[in-house]
Amino acid sequence: MSTYRKMLVAIDLTEEAPQVLDKAKAVADAHGAELMLV
């Protein structure tokens, strides 16, 4: 079984950033992972 424990997500301030954050949060929540942003 593969699961994420920590996720590192790099974002910028483009229009797509909020959607990227929403998706990353959903994946992290689904796996109980810690989400780190840079």
Residue pairs with C-beta under 8 A, 6 or more apart in sequence:
3 31
3 32
3 33
4 27
4 28
4 31
4 33
5 31
5 32
5 33
5 34
6 33
6 34
6 36
7 24
7 27
7 28
7 33
7 34
7 35
7 36
8 36
8 37
8 38
9 20
9 21
9 24
9 35
9 36
9 37
9 38
10 37
10 38
11 17
11 20
11 21
11 37
11 38
21 37
24 35
25 35
27 33
28 34
28 35
